[in-house]
Amino acid sequence: HRPPSTTIDHHRPPFDHRPPPIDHHPSTTTSTTTTHDHHHPATISPKIMSKSSLPNPDLKGKVAIITGASRGIGRVCALELAKRGCGIVIAAKTTEPKKNLPGTIFTVADEVRKIGSKALPFKLDIRDAKRCEECVKKTIEYFGKAPDILVNNASALWWQKIEDTPMKKYDLITSINARGTFAMTKACLPHMQEQGFGRIICMSPPIAPIGFNGRTAYNVSKFGMTMVALGVSEEYKGENITAHSLWPATIIESLASINFKLGERAMWRKPEILADCVVGLIGEGQDFSGKMLIDELYLRSRGYKDEDFVKYRCDPNVEPPKLLLQETSDVWVFRGDVNKVEDDKTKDITSKL
């Protein structure tokens, strides 16, 4: 049984049991004069919020590094920022399309340029800390300024039990997820500090004492990403550098959900929901930082209603189940090696997928 101290309110994420501080002073944003209540976003009263309270900053003159941006969520984030004038560094490994993995750093760079923004494709394996530093250096050389925004999106998936997790696989996912995020963030921070502006978003889940069954190795790696965001928020408080973790309530349409066969498409949302959150978080003031956010809850805190989420459905007639938001430790799917998906599916709890 869960002890009373960890009882979860189902109207807010399970990760923050402390009363949130209130800032009575207006926050400084990149381009909007809207002021925000700096409660935890899931506790903001819907009566005082409106859709216009989601920041929509003009990002002309800003530069973003997005890891894992050659496809999927990273690509959509790159295009949404580019539409607002942001220069984009597409930092990913893929330079040649592969079977079941279309898209490269060059194809996304072309898409960004067609929108009208500058793009720098950079081949990056974030396990290589020196290449992370080189990425920042090339960004400064190409754009004439340091990165303003970092989206730590590159990640590796491994949903298997402890006994089914080889140490080589454990080392791989932690070196990509936790260590890679740390290295990329570390490379950007001195430059963000010098210019007096930085926005860092880690695509990782809120830290909670549940959901470890079949997820232990994965959670170690992904919670490490979240801890990077929390650490940046505390260490750079008052320096106009903010950091958050961001996680979807539902499965998101991507090559991962397709190749790992994570249910039918009707069960997914489009990656644009996360990209819209990223845009909003970039526009938030410096006093809004260190949050472990769920995409839907953040948008609702900024005035979104049920009808506003329909546009994110992959099937316009089906509301996807919030499988990643469910506060449960039940195992519902196993995945690891993309070449062994059919074997893994035999272990799935098919009532959910």
Protein Blocks (a to p, Z undefined) as FASTA:
>chain_A
ZZfklcccfkbcfkbcbdcdddfbdcddfkbcbdcdfbdfklgcfklgcfklpccddfeh
iacddehilgcjllmmmmmmmmnopacddddfblbdcehigcifklmmmmmmmnopacdd
ddddfklmklmmmmmmmmmmmnopacfbdcdfbccdddddfklmcfklmmmmmmmmmmmm
mmmmmmmmmmmmmnopacdddddddddfehkeoplmmmmmmmmmmmmmmmmmmmmgoilp
acdddddfbdcddfklmmnonajfklpccfklmmmmmmmmmmpcfklghiacdfklmmmm
nopafklmmmmpmblkbccddfklpccfbdfbdcfbfklmmmmmmmpcfklZZ
